[in-house]
Amino acid sequence: MNILVTFGLLFTLFLGSFSITSVSAQIDPLSDIVFFQTGELNTTENQFQISDKLNIREFFNGDIVRVSGLTLEGFPYITYSRVLEEQINTHGIIFIQGEFKKLNFDEEVIEETIVVEKDDNISLLLKYTQRAYSEKFIYVDVKIYDKDQNKLNDFDQNYGFISDVSINIKITDEDEQIVFSSNGVTNENGLFETRYLIPENSKRETLILTIDAENENSETSKILQVFSLGQIPDNDSN
């Protein structure tokens, strides 16, 4: 069963038929839904950025709002927000590494781990190789910026860097085995670079790239997909 079919079954089980209407509660859910305010989705282990390509539907006279789409990292997600009087309760899932994982909308947990323990003041930006054949390199370039000084998430911005941020990178295969890891700190330009050589005669598979960044004040992470394409095809074959 593919992802779209699975999501379709979830829609049917949760809601049945739907109509697009205005929300009846005394709040505006599209401004009060927490992850819309931050642009971030969180599991218990990782953080993701939502893109502007999303679908919004309202059900039961606006008492339930469904949001679905892809994160910037390429993972599909779906959330349901129930509007009850002047409160919004949100639940959702994200599809990662072949399984659905629950999204975390517990504001108390987020406040404890991000605001109390660590300030969320860094942006982790990336340039990386998304597809590579056997015996070719996957390049991973990480740049860390002060979030307030790089609001457009521009990798090539020439100011606002943060140096001495600890970077930990790992690549796992489809069996969840670590095939590569690298760590270090960002330089005076906020940059950390590494590369992974795909071995000879590697199979075609989807690799998972995980990047963690942390200094004494803040921490963040990203998960991305990288495609190992196997051997370079013979152009003379049909």
C-alpha positions in Angstrom: 0.0 0.0 0.0 1.6 3.3 -1.0 1.6 6.5 1.0 -1.2 8.3 -0.8 -3.6 5.3 -0.4 -2.7 5.1 3.3 -3.4 8.8 3.8 -6.7 8.3 1.9 -7.8 5.6 4.3 -6.9 7.8 7.2 -9.0 10.6 5.8 -12.0 8.3 5.4 -11.6 6.8 8.9 -11.2 10.1 10.6 -13.8 12.3 8.8 -15.8 10.7 6.0 -17.2 13.4 3.7 -16.2 17.0 4.1 -17.1 20.6 3.1 -15.2 23.8 3.0 -16.7 26.4 5.3 -15.7 29.1 7.7 -14.6 28.3 11.3 -17.3 28.8 13.8 -15.2 29.2 16.9 -14.1 32.6 18.3 -10.5 32.1 17.1 -8.7 32.0 13.8 -7.2 28.5 13.5 -4.9 29.4 10.7 -3.1 31.9 12.9 -3.5 30.0 16.2 -2.3 26.6 15.1 1.1 26.4 16.7 3.2 24.9 13.9 1.8 27.6 11.5 3.3 30.2 13.8 6.8 28.6 13.8 6.9 26.8 10.4 8.2 23.7 12.2 7.0 20.2 12.8 8.5 18.1 15.6 8.7 14.4 16.4 10.2 13.3 19.7 13.6 13.1 18.0 13.7 15.5 15.0 12.5 18.8 13.6 11.2 19.6 10.1 10.3 22.7 8.2 7.0 23.0 6.4 6.9 24.3 2.9 4.3 26.6 1.3 3.0 23.7 -0.8 0.2 22.5 1.5 -3.5 21.6 1.4 -6.0 23.0 3.9 -9.5 21.6 4.4 -12.2 22.4 7.0 -14.8 19.9 8.2 -17.9 19.9 10.3 -18.6 23.6 10.0 -15.0 24.4 10.6 -14.6 22.5 13.9 -11.8 20.4 12.4 -9.0 21.7 10.2 -6.9 19.3 8.2 -3.4 20.3 6.9 -1.4 18.0 4.6 1.7 18.5 2.5 5.5 17.9 2.3 8.2 19.2 4.5 11.1 21.0 2.9 13.1 17.8 3.6 10.6 15.9 1.4 8.6 14.0 4.0 4.7 13.8 3.7 2.7 14.8 6.8 -0.9 15.2 7.8 -2.4 17.0 10.8 -5.8 17.5 12.3 -6.7 20.4 14.5 -9.9 20.4 16.5 -11.4 23.7 17.4 -13.2 23.5 20.7 -14.5 26.8 22.1 -11.3 28.9 22.4 -8.8 26.0 22.3 -7.1 24.1 19.4 -5.9 20.6 19.9 -3.7 19.3 17.1 -2.6 15.8 16.2 -0.7 14.4 13.2 1.8 12.0 11.7 4.8 12.2 9.3 6.1 9.4 7.0 9.8 8.8 7.6 12.0 5.8 6.7 9.1 3.6 5.7 6.9 4.2 8.7 4.5 6.8 10.2 5.8 8.7 13.2 3.7 10.7 15.6 4.1 14.5 15.5 4.6 16.2 18.8 2.3 19.2 19.6 2.8 19.3 23.3 3.5 22.9 24.0 4.9 22.2 27.5 7.5 19.8 26.1 8.5 22.2 23.4 8.8 25.1 25.9 10.9 22.9 28.2 13.3 21.6 25.6 13.7 24.6 23.4 12.9 27.8 25.4 14.0 26.7 28.8 17.0 24.4 28.1 18.1 25.8 24.7 17.4 29.1 22.9 16.2 28.4 19.3 18.4 31.1 17.7 20.3 29.2 15.0 19.4 28.3 11.4 20.8 25.1 9.9 21.1 25.5 6.2 22.4 22.9 3.7 23.7 22.2 0.2 24.0 18.5 -0.5 24.1 15.9 -3.2 20.6 14.4 -3.6 21.5 11.7 -6.1 24.8 9.9 -6.8 26.0 6.7 -8.5 28.4 4.1 -7.1 32.0 5.4 -6.7 30.7 9.0 -6.6 30.7 11.4 -3.7 27.8 12.7 -1.7 28.8 16.2 -0.7 27.2 17.7 2.5 27.8 21.4 3.2 26.3 22.8 6.4 26.1 26.5 7.3 24.9 27.8 10.6 23.5 31.3 10.9 21.9 33.5 13.6 18.2 33.0 12.8 17.4 36.7 13.3 20.1 37.7 10.9 19.1 35.3 8.1 15.3 35.3 8.0 15.3 34.3 4.3 17.3 31.1 5.0 19.8 32.1 2.3 22.7 29.7 2.3 25.0 32.1 0.5 24.4 35.2 2.8 27.7 36.7 3.7 27.0 37.8 7.3 25.3 36.4 10.4 27.5 33.3 10.6 27.9 31.3 13.9 31.3 29.6 14.4 32.2 26.8 16.8 28.8 25.0 16.5 29.2 21.2 16.9 28.0 19.3 13.8 27.2 15.6 13.7 26.3 14.0 10.4 25.3 10.4 9.8 24.0 8.5 6.8 21.9 5.3 7.3 20.8 2.8 4.7 17.4 1.1 4.2 18.3 -1.4 6.9 18.8 1.5 9.3 22.6 0.7 9.5 25.0 3.6 9.7 27.1 3.6 6.6 28.9 7.0 7.2 29.3 9.5 10.0 31.3 12.7 10.4 31.5 15.4 13.1 33.3 18.6 13.7 32.6 22.3 14.3 31.7 25.2 12.0 34.6 27.5 11.0 34.7 31.4 11.0 32.2 31.4 8.1 29.7 29.1 9.9 30.6 26.3 7.5 31.2 22.6 8.0 31.9 20.4 5.0 32.1 16.6 4.6 31.6 14.0 1.8 30.8 10.3 1.5 32.1 8.1 -1.3 29.4 5.6 -2.3 31.1 2.2 -2.5 31.6 0.3 -5.8 28.7 -1.8 -6.9 26.3 -0.3 -4.4 22.6 -1.1 -4.9 19.9 1.4 -5.7 18.4 2.6 -2.4 17.2 5.6 -0.4 19.7 6.7 2.2 18.7 8.9 5.2 20.9 11.9 6.0 20.7 13.2 9.5 22.4 16.4 10.6 22.5 17.6 14.3 23.8 21.0 15.2 24.4 22.3 18.8 26.3 24.9 20.8 25.9 25.9 24.4 22.8 28.0 23.7 20.9 26.2 21.0 20.4 22.9 19.1 18.5 21.8 16.0 18.5 19.0 13.4 17.4 18.0 10.0 16.6 14.7 8.2 16.9 14.4 4.4 16.7 11.8 1.7 19.6 10.9 -0.5 19.3 8.5 -3.4 22.0 5.9 -4.2 21.5 5.1 -7.9 23.9 2.1 -8.2 26.2 1.7 -11.2 26.3 4.4 -13.9 24.1 3.0 -16.7 25.7 1.8 -20.0 24.6 4.4 -22.6 24.9 1.8 -25.4 22.4 -0.5 -23.9 18.7 -0.4 -24.8 
